[in-house]
Amino acid sequence: MAAKRFTKYLVSTVALGLSAAFVIKFAGPNILRQYISYGIGNCKNIPILCMQPQDYSFKPEINKEYLDTLIPQNFPKMSVSVPKGFTLVQELIKRVYYKKNHFNNHTNNRAVIYLLFQEPGAFIKLYPEVRKQGIRDNAEFLRRLTHANLDQLNNLTDAFFVIMKSVFTPDIGNQSTAKMIKFELGNIRGFINYSMAKPDNYFDCDVLDEKDNFFKVYIKDAGARLDLNNVFAIISTLKPIN
């Protein structure tokens, strides 16, 4: 069943891409932006489609006392330390990563941390056509994805990353209050989309280490127990397991 859903999504994405190619060839960027808006939404109803991180990187300092309260957990290919009271979920990208509603199916009203790990170059293997645009690793793919902006869409590559941005972003609550930041923390770096509006907080963390390993840490913080410093402490513990 999961394979069928993935195939259905893949076919739909290809069809949308082919249609977008036709639109931009014969109508230009303005019509392409309208076409994408009709297909997936616009910046009014999905604000993150036009959000970009600040130019500067946050360089947080980790609270060691809080870090010592976290519980180490090992999963296939990765480890992380997490606070008590959270349900942990780790699943493979091709099974559920593209299904935004899957996050809600797992979380309901519970506090949950969803984990994903991908090896260096994984996104280039999934989407080899992006090599033609000079994208060679997970880091550049993630940068293009995060900076995708529907209002600044001018070509097919821009369209691809806007579509992928809508697909790769899980539920982060009320997007009108959401923020997007870039960070550097020791040997890891990445981007966080977050919304902190009670009763729940949401943190969508895309993290890269110095070897181009990719980690996704999605947190639904039911009851708003965590702040951004707590989240930085959690992601500072991410490690690949060989």
N, C-alpha and C positions, 0 to 999 in steps of 0.2 A: 504493500500500500504506500509506504514512504517513497519507494522508487517511482511509483506511478505519479505521485504528487510532484516529485522533483522533475520528472520528465515533462509533465504538464506545464510547470513553471518555466522550464528551459525553453520549451516550444513557444510559449507566450512571449518570453523575452526576445527570442530570435525574431519572431513576427513583428514585435514592436520595433526592434532595431532596423529591420528591412524597411518597414513603413517609414521610420524616421529618415533613413537614407534617401528614400524617394522624395520625402518632403523637403529636405534640405537641398537636394539637387535641383529641384524645380521651383522651390518657393522661397528659400533663404531662411536665415536664423529667426526672424520674427515669427514666421508661421511655425517653425519648428518648436519654438518656446510655447506657442499656443497649443500645438499638438501634444506636447508633453504635459501641459497643464490639464488638458482634457483627459489624458490617459491616466495620470497618477495623482493629480492635484496641483495646487498653486501655492505660492508663498503665504497666502492668507490662511488657508486651511491646513497647510503643513509648513509652518514657519521654518523648520530646519532645512528645507530645500534651498533657502537663501541665507542660511547662517554660515559663518566662517569663524575660525578661531582668531584670537588676537595675534598680532605679529610677534609679540614677545612670549617667552616660555616661563611658566611658573617653575620655581626651583624650591619646593617645599622642604622643610626639615621635619624628620619623623620623630614623633613622641615615643621614646623608647619604653616608657612605662606602659603605654597603650599597646605597643608592639608585643610586649611580654605577655599580654593577656590573650593573644591570638592562639588558636589551636592549629598546629601543622596538619595538613591533609595531603596525601599522595594520590594522584590519578595517573592513568596511562599517559606517559610522555610529559607530565608537568606536576609541579607541587605548588601549594599556596597555603598561607595561614589565614584563618578566618575567625570572626567573633562567634561566640556561642549564640544559639537561637536562630541560626539561618539554615535553611535547607540548601544543600549543594547539589547542582546538576551539571554533568559534563556530557556533551553529546557531539557527534561528528558533524562537520559542516554540511556534507551532502545529504544528511538525513533531515535536519530541521533548521539549519541556519537561515534559510531563505523565508521561513514561515513566521512572520511577525506574530500572528495569533498564538503560535506555539508557546511563546513566553507567558502569555496570559493563562493558557491551559495549565502550565506548571505552577504558576504562582498563586492564582486565585487571590486570597487575602493574606497569604503567608509571606514571611520574610524569606527571600530566596537569593542565592548567588548562582548565576549561570556561568559556566566556564567553557572556553573554547581554546584550543591550541592548534596552530598550523606551523609547519616547518618552513625554513627559508625558501622563498620563491614560490610558495603555494598558490598565490593569486595569479601569478604569471602563468602557471601551468593550467589553471582553470580558465583563464582568459588570454590565450597566447597572442591574440590580435593586438593587445596593448603594447607589445614590443615595438611595433611600428611607430609608436608615439614616444619612444625613448624610455619606456617604463621597464626597468630591469629587476626590481625587487619588491618585497612586501612594503618597504618603507615608502617608496615613491608611489606605489599604488594607493596606500593609505593616505598619503598627503593629497593626491589628486581627488580621492574620494571625499575627504574631509572638506576640502576647499571648493567642491562642486557647488555651483550657484545657478539656480534656474534663471535668474534675471540677467546673468552674464553669459548665458549659453550661446555659442556662436558656431559650433560645428558638431560632427557626430561623436567625437571623443568627449566633448562636454556633455552631450546628451546621454552617453553611456554612463558617465559617472554620476549625473543627476539621478538617473534611474536606479543605479546601484546604491546610491545614498539613501533613497527612499526604502529600498529593500533591506539594506544592512542595518538600519537603525531600528532597534526594538522600541517598545512602549517606554517613553520617558515622561509620562504624565502630561501635564499641561504644557504644551510646547511654547505657549506665549510667555511663560516664565522661565523657559530653559536657557541654559548658557553653554557655550562651547569654549574649552580652553586647551592650550597646548602646554605640555609639561616636560621637564627633564628631571630625572631622579636617579642619581648614581649611574649605573650602566643601562638604564632603561629610559625610554621616552615614549611619547604618544599623545593621544587626545582624549578628552573626557567630555561627553555631553551629559549634563545633569540638570535636574529640576528639584528644588527643595521647597515644596509647598505642602504643608500639612494637609491630610494626615500621613501621607507617605512621601518618601524621597526616592528618586530614581537616579542611578549612575550607570552610564554606558561607557566603559573604559576600553579603548583600543591601545594596546601596549606592544612595543617592540624592544627587543634587547639588542646588544651590539652585534649579534650574529644574524640578525634579521628574523629571528623567531617571533611569531605573532601570537599574542594572547588577547582574548576578549574576556572581560569580566563585567557582566551585567548584574547589577544589584537592584532588586526591589526591596527597599527598606521600609517595610510595613511598620508604622508607628514612629517613623522618623527618628531612629536611634542614632544614626551615623551623621557625621559632618564630613566635609571634604578632606580634612586632615586624617580622619579615620580611614577613608578610602585610599588615600595615598599610602598609609601604613600597610593596608592589605595588599595593594599591588606591588609594593616594594619587596614582598616575599615571593613573587613569582619566579619560578625557575624551571627550565626544561629538564626532563629526565631522559637520559640516553639509554 
